[in-house]
Each structure stands twice: as structure tokens, then as C-alpha cells.
């Protein structure tokens, strides 16, 4: 390793909220550098999600999602209060608009209580209207612990904690090459436009690029990232008053997404969505964003075709909703019947990094793989932002075992 190469115990690849939470946990016992490809932190999934602190209502009791969401939710509220990150524990309602949805609402209530949400309560139609006067529903659940937050601000606060502990966070530093070093303990030399970085160990939290980073490191990820774009509408100023907090439908278990819903935003306004359509680029935030390389690699992956055969009906439904404002609003009207196409305007979109295995299965839970002095986070679905602090601690524990680092008896949020 050249003498001029900077040396750290651990390099964390990816400056989204999961990478920064992981770096924050690791920085308690190791020298850490975070390398983010973009010019700013939290510009992709962290900066384009709905900004909701999830309760843990939906997840199978005992699952990794359920346990990490509960721990991460509470830690996120504490962290935001301590670091003056804008947030609001506003609550949400989940409403059934058809009798066929009531058994699924019953199951949501059972799961919620099994996951420790003892303050949830069932709502009659009149109680739904008390909370959301413009809302509709024949049955519902009120989930008071759900909140909204500025996740990019939380990510920046985590970066500040890392730097306070002596770590470094560098933007504009995409990973170009990875070289293994010989000698006692081994390690890595990471080539970036900012120069070479030396690290004894590596943690891959690269989100939309995580499978490619794994391969760059010489690891077979076993999965590929398939990008799905979620498109949103904003309520126009005259219609914002139609939504007081958050309104969700009862999710259909046949589909991997929650369905379009209404979210009050932490800095004002209300957005509606998202749908979920296949993106033609890893950073494909609009139909005009097409990467021939990304598309060709996706089409060359056998798991993509198996997924497509299994999910084509869902995909066509989402495409129709993407192409038709009228159809999108028709789905939203199930929750707020008075809404019209004149009340909404097309707004931002986000891209979700969905891991798909060789059999075409969409991975639903967190997926972390270890290698020789490496940890690769290859699937971090919702509620990853909510649970990021708990996920970061879990990844840090995995890394400490894999890298023989000191354990921390009591993690700190600073």
C-alpha cells in the first residue's frame, strides 16, 4: 500500500441513511470513513421516500422487519429530538372501504398488537370522519405512534456524529476499483476520484448500486437490484386541508407494495402515492431516464424474466396508473371521495432498490451477506429509513464479529 494512502479501520460505501447509521454505530470503536458517490448525502432512496416513521404494523411478528422497526422507530424519535431534526408523531389511519378488506384489517390489528402497538384502536365510520373529515371508510385502525420526519436532515445529523467521533464523510467519491492487499490481516485499497483510501474492512451500504459494489469487491451477491420507480402527486394548496394526517388503504397481500396513500409532509403540503413501475435506469426518476447499460444488464439476468412472469398483472396495473392521472386519482378517491383531478399535480418520484434472486423472488426482508473482511447489505426495504439506527447497530455487530472489533456494551446516540 503506498505510504500516501489514507488508512482507516472500516470504509462504509454509501452515504444514505443506512450507511450513515452503520458508520455512526461503528465509529464508537473504530476509525471509519464513509464514501458517497454523489455530491451530497442522502440524495437517492433516503431523500426520495415518503418521510414516514413507520409503526411496525404490517410486519410478521418475530420477523427481522418487525423487531428492527420497533427498535429503530423508538431510536429515531429519540435521535431526532436530541439533534433537532424536524419530526412529528402525528399518527395515521388505515381504512377499509370494502367488506372484503375487513378480514385483512383484522389481521393488521392482530399483527400490530403482537408487535407491541397496544395503543392502536379500531375506528367506526364516524370515528374515521372525526380524524379525517373528508375521508371514507367502513372500518379502520388508528395508529398513533406513526410519524413524519425529514430523513435527509437525520442523515446529515448522523454524518455529523461520525465526524465528531473522528471519522470522515466524503461526497463525490464513487468507488471505481477495489484492490485486496497482502500482508498481516489483509485489507483493501479503494480507488476514488478523490484518491486512494486504505481500509482494513469494508461495509457495503450502496443501496441502488449494492450488488455492483459487491461484485467490484469480488463477491457474488446472489441477487440483482431491479429498480422500481414510485411516482407521487401533490395536493394543490386549495386541497391540502382535505388531509389532516396520514391515510392508508388496507394493503393487498398479493402485491409487494402498500398501495397509494396520503402523507402530510414535515415541511408542509400533502403528497399522494406512490405507484410502483419498473425503472429503466438505476437512477430512473422519470420515463425519460433510460440507461441502455442498466436495462441490458437487467434483461440479461434470468431472475428478472421469472419475476416478470410472476408479476406481470401487477406491473400492467401499475403502468396504467402511471400513464393515467384519471386512474391514479380514481384509486385515491377510495380514501377521499371528494378528490378530483383538478386537486392534484404531478410531483416528485423515487426509486426503490428491490433485490431479486435467481428464481425471480422479490426479497421482502433485510438481506445481509458477509465475506472476507466484508459485509454487504443487499436488500434494505421499507422500513429501512425508520429502522436505520437499529439496522446500523445490527450491521455493526455483524461487522465486529466478522472483523474482530471490540464490542460496545451500551450504544450511544450522542
C-alpha positions, 0 to 999 in steps of 0.5 A, spaced: 500 500 500 503 506 498 505 510 504 500 516 501 494 512 502 489 514 507 488 508 512 482 507 516 479 501 520 472 500 516 470 504 509 462 504 509 460 505 501 454 509 501 452 515 504 444 514 505 441 513 511 443 506 512 450 507 511 450 513 515 447 509 521 452 503 520 458 508 520 455 512 526 454 505 530 461 503 528 465 509 529 464 508 537 470 503 536 473 504 530 476 509 525 471 509 519 470 513 513 464 513 509 464 514 501 458 517 497 458 517 490 454 523 489 455 530 491 451 530 497 448 525 502 442 522 502 440 524 495 437 517 492 432 512 496 433 516 503 431 523 500 426 520 495 421 516 500 415 518 503 418 521 510 414 516 514 416 513 521 413 507 520 409 503 526 411 496 525 404 494 523 404 490 517 410 486 519 410 478 521 411 478 528 418 475 530 420 477 523 427 481 522 422 487 519 418 487 525 423 487 531 428 492 527 422 497 526 420 497 533 427 498 535 429 503 530 422 507 530 423 508 538 431 510 536 429 515 531 424 519 535 429 519 540 435 521 535 431 526 532 429 530 538 436 530 541 439 533 534 433 537 532 431 534 526 424 536 524 419 530 526 412 529 528 408 523 531 402 525 528 399 518 527 395 515 521 389 511 519 388 505 515 381 504 512 377 499 509 372 501 504 370 494 502 367 488 506 372 484 503 378 488 506 375 487 513 378 480 514 385 483 512 384 489 517 383 484 522 389 481 521 393 488 521 390 489 528 392 482 530 399 483 527 400 490 530 398 488 537 403 482 537 408 487 535 407 491 541 402 497 538 397 496 544 395 503 543 392 502 536 384 502 536 379 500 531 375 506 528 367 506 526 365 510 520 364 516 524 370 515 528 374 515 521 370 522 519 372 525 526 380 524 524 379 525 517 373 529 515 373 528 508 375 521 508 371 514 507 371 508 510 367 502 513 372 500 518 379 502 520 385 502 525 388 508 528 395 508 529 398 513 533 405 512 534 406 513 526 410 519 524 413 524 519 420 526 519 425 529 514 430 523 513 435 527 509 436 532 515 437 525 520 442 523 515 446 529 515 445 529 523 448 522 523 454 524 518 455 529 523 456 524 529 461 520 525 465 526 524 465 528 531 467 521 533 473 522 528 471 519 522 470 522 515 464 523 510 466 524 503 461 526 497 463 525 490 467 519 491 464 513 487 468 507 488 471 505 481 476 499 483 477 495 489 484 492 490 485 486 496 492 487 499 497 482 502 500 482 508 498 481 516 490 481 516 489 483 509 485 489 507 483 493 501 485 499 497 479 503 494 480 507 488 476 514 488 476 520 484 478 523 490 484 518 491 486 512 494 483 510 501 486 504 505 481 500 509 482 494 513 474 492 512 469 494 508 461 495 509 457 495 503 451 500 504 450 502 496 443 501 496 441 502 488 448 500 486 449 494 492 450 488 488 455 492 483 459 494 489 459 487 491 461 484 485 467 490 484 469 487 491 469 480 488 463 477 491 457 474 488 451 477 491 446 472 489 441 477 487 440 483 482 437 490 484 431 491 479 429 498 480 422 500 481 420 507 480 414 510 485 411 516 482 407 521 487 402 527 486 401 533 490 395 536 493 394 543 490 394 548 496 386 549 495 386 541 497 391 540 502 386 541 508 382 535 505 388 531 509 389 532 516 394 526 517 396 520 514 391 515 510 392 508 508 388 503 504 388 496 507 394 493 503 393 487 498 397 481 500 398 479 493 402 485 491 409 487 494 407 494 495 402 498 500 398 501 495 397 509 494 396 513 500 396 520 503 402 523 507 402 530 510 409 532 509 414 535 515 415 541 511 408 542 509 403 540 503 400 533 502 403 528 497 399 522 494 402 515 492 406 512 490 405 507 484 410 502 483 413 501 475 419 498 473 425 503 472 429 503 466 435 506 469 438 505 476 437 512 477 430 512 473 426 518 476 422 519 470 420 515 463 425 519 460 431 516 464 433 510 460 440 507 461 441 502 455 447 499 460 442 498 466 436 495 462 441 490 458 444 488 464 437 487 467 434 483 461 440 479 461 439 476 468 434 470 468 431 472 475 428 478 472 424 474 466 421 469 472 419 475 476 416 478 470 412 472 469 410 472 476 408 479 476 406 481 470 398 483 472 401 487 477 406 491 473 400 492 467 396 495 473 401 499 475 403 502 468 396 504 467 396 508 473 402 511 471 400 513 464 393 515 467 392 521 472 384 519 471 386 512 474 391 514 479 386 519 482 380 514 481 384 509 486 385 515 491 378 517 491 377 510 495 380 514 501 377 521 499 371 521 495 371 528 494 378 528 490 378 530 483 383 531 478 383 538 478 386 537 486 392 534 484 399 535 480 404 531 478 410 531 483 416 528 485 418 520 484 423 515 487 426 509 486 426 503 490 432 498 490 428 491 490 433 485 490 431 479 486 434 472 486 435 467 481 428 464 481 425 471 480 423 472 488 422 479 490 426 479 497 421 482 502 426 482 508 433 485 510 438 481 506 445 481 509 451 477 506 458 477 509 465 475 506 472 476 507 473 482 511 466 484 508 459 485 509 454 487 504 447 489 505 443 487 499 436 488 500 434 494 505 426 495 504 421 499 507 422 500 513 429 501 512 429 509 513 425 508 520 429 502 522 436 505 520 439 506 527 437 499 529 439 496 522 446 500 523 447 497 530 445 490 527 450 491 521 455 493 526 455 487 530 455 483 524 461 487 522 465 486 529 464 479 529 466 478 522 472 483 523 474 482 530 472 489 533 471 490 540 464 490 542 460 496 545 456 494 551 451 500 551 450 504 544 450 511 544 446 516 540 450 522 542 
